[in-house]
Amino acid sequence: MADAKEEVLRALGANPAAPAPGEEAAQARVAEAVTAWVAGVLGDGVRTTYGELCPMDGVDAAEVAATGADPVVRRFVSGGGIYRFGYDVFLRTCPRSSGARIDALGVLGRLADAVEHGGLPDAAGVSWAGHTLTRAPCLYAVDPHGNETYQMSAQATYLVPSD
């Protein structure tokens, strides 16, 4: 069925794999909004960035990273569609730093609770349809210096209206 639909779209001169107009901008707004929301839930003691962990400088840090899954659930012929933003949150703790040690599983547990209770960020131009936890908080890695990285994964589903 999908192959027939793609053939029809190609015959009409459309590329079914190409992003629809405004789709990439909406995805960027969603990524920024989710990162800011995660930072707010994790709190001021954790430096949160998108796409990379802050340098190792004895500071607890978090990274929000897109999972790389296809974001398109459904595109509407009239424009817009239903999309998903799958993301991982990596929280690195530095237990040997001079500051107080944080409870990484507790912090990510707070974030997981916020996701499961329908917490969603504000993002211009999108309407949220859902937010689900896809991987519970767990230990991800320990480096040779004793720094621990914990991971949690979630997926937000959103609607982008037609222009």
C-alpha positions as CSV (number, residue, x, y, z in Angstrom):
1,M,0.0,0.0,0.0
2,A,2.7,2.5,0.9
3,D,4.6,1.7,-2.3
4,A,1.6,2.5,-4.4
5,K,1.2,5.8,-2.5
6,E,4.8,6.7,-3.1
7,E,4.5,5.9,-6.8
8,V,1.5,8.2,-7.1
9,L,3.3,11.0,-5.3
10,R,6.4,10.6,-7.5
11,A,4.2,10.6,-10.6
12,L,2.8,13.9,-9.4
13,G,6.3,15.2,-9.0
14,A,6.5,15.0,-5.2
15,N,9.2,13.3,-3.2
16,P,7.6,11.4,-0.4
17,A,10.9,11.3,1.6
18,A,11.6,15.0,1.4
19,P,10.5,17.2,4.3
20,A,7.3,19.1,3.8
21,P,7.5,22.9,3.9
22,G,8.0,24.1,7.4
23,E,8.6,20.5,8.7
24,E,12.2,21.0,9.6
25,A,11.6,24.4,11.3
26,A,8.9,22.7,13.5
27,Q,11.3,19.9,14.3
28,A,13.9,22.4,15.4
29,R,11.4,24.3,17.6
30,V,10.3,21.0,19.2
31,A,13.9,20.0,19.9
32,E,14.7,23.4,21.5
33,A,11.4,23.3,23.5
34,V,12.1,19.8,24.8
35,T,15.6,20.6,25.7
36,A,14.5,23.7,27.7
37,W,11.7,21.7,29.4
38,V,14.2,18.9,30.4
39,A,16.6,21.6,31.7
40,G,13.7,23.0,33.8
41,V,12.7,19.6,35.3
42,L,16.3,18.6,36.0
43,G,17.0,21.9,37.8
44,D,19.7,24.5,38.0
45,G,22.3,22.2,39.3
46,V,22.6,20.3,36.0
47,R,23.9,22.0,32.9
48,T,21.7,20.8,30.0
49,T,22.5,21.0,26.3
50,Y,21.2,19.6,23.0
51,G,23.4,17.2,21.0
52,E,26.5,17.0,23.3
53,L,27.5,16.8,26.9
54,C,29.3,19.8,28.3
55,P,33.0,19.3,28.7
56,M,34.2,17.3,31.7
57,D,34.9,20.0,34.2
58,G,33.6,18.5,37.4
59,V,30.1,19.8,36.7
60,D,27.0,17.5,36.4
61,A,25.7,17.8,32.9
62,A,22.8,16.4,30.8
63,E,22.5,16.0,27.0
64,V,19.2,15.8,25.1
65,A,19.8,13.8,21.9
66,A,17.4,12.9,19.2
67,T,17.1,9.2,18.7
68,G,17.3,9.3,14.9
69,A,14.0,7.6,14.3
70,D,11.9,8.8,11.4
71,P,9.9,11.7,12.8
72,V,7.0,11.4,10.3
73,V,4.0,9.5,11.5
74,R,1.6,10.9,8.9
75,R,1.7,13.8,6.5
76,F,-1.6,15.5,5.4
77,V,-2.2,16.3,1.8
78,S,-3.3,19.7,2.8
79,G,0.0,20.3,4.7
80,G,1.1,19.7,8.2
81,G,1.0,16.3,9.8
82,I,1.6,14.2,12.8
83,Y,5.2,13.8,14.0
84,R,7.2,12.3,16.8
85,F,10.4,13.5,18.5
86,G,12.2,10.6,20.1
87,Y,14.9,11.6,22.5
88,D,17.4,10.3,25.0
89,V,18.6,12.2,28.1
90,F,22.1,11.3,29.2
91,L,23.0,12.6,32.7
92,R,26.7,12.6,33.6
93,T,27.6,12.9,37.2
94,C,31.1,13.6,38.6
95,P,31.2,11.8,42.0
96,R,34.8,13.0,42.7
97,S,34.1,16.7,42.1
98,S,34.2,19.1,45.0
99,G,30.4,19.8,44.8
100,A,27.7,17.8,46.3
101,R,26.9,14.6,44.5
102,I,23.5,14.4,42.9
103,D,21.2,11.4,42.9
104,A,21.2,10.8,39.2
105,L,18.5,8.1,39.2
106,G,16.4,10.3,41.4
107,V,16.8,13.3,39.1
108,L,16.0,11.2,36.0
109,G,13.1,9.5,37.9
110,R,11.6,13.0,38.4
111,L,11.9,13.6,34.7
112,A,10.3,10.2,34.0
113,D,7.5,11.0,36.3
114,A,6.9,14.4,34.5
115,V,6.8,12.5,31.2
116,E,4.4,9.9,32.4
117,H,2.1,12.5,34.0
118,G,1.7,14.3,30.7
119,G,4.3,17.1,31.1
120,L,5.0,18.8,27.8
121,P,6.9,21.9,26.9
122,D,5.5,25.0,25.1
123,A,6.5,25.0,21.5
124,A,5.2,27.6,19.0
125,G,3.3,26.2,16.0
126,V,2.7,22.7,17.4
127,S,0.0,20.9,19.3
128,W,1.0,18.1,21.6
129,A,-0.7,14.7,21.2
130,G,1.3,12.6,23.7
131,H,4.5,12.1,25.7
132,T,5.6,8.6,26.6
133,L,8.6,7.1,28.4
134,T,10.3,4.5,26.2
135,R,13.3,3.6,28.5
136,A,13.3,3.9,32.2
137,P,16.2,5.7,33.9
138,C,19.3,3.4,34.2
139,L,23.0,3.4,34.4
140,Y,24.5,3.7,30.9
141,A,28.3,3.9,31.4
142,V,31.1,4.5,33.9
143,D,34.3,6.0,32.6
144,P,37.8,5.2,33.9
145,H,37.7,8.3,36.1
146,G,34.6,7.2,37.9
147,N,32.2,9.6,36.2
148,E,28.8,7.9,35.7
149,T,26.4,8.5,32.8
150,Y,22.8,7.6,33.2
151,Q,20.2,7.4,30.4
152,M,16.4,7.8,30.0
153,S,14.4,7.8,26.7
154,A,11.1,9.3,25.8
155,Q,9.0,10.2,22.8
156,A,6.8,13.2,22.2
157,T,4.1,13.1,19.5
158,Y,2.9,16.4,18.1
159,L,0.7,17.9,15.3
160,V,1.7,20.6,12.9
161,P,-1.3,22.3,11.4
162,S,-1.4,23.0,7.7
163,D,-0.5,26.5,6.5
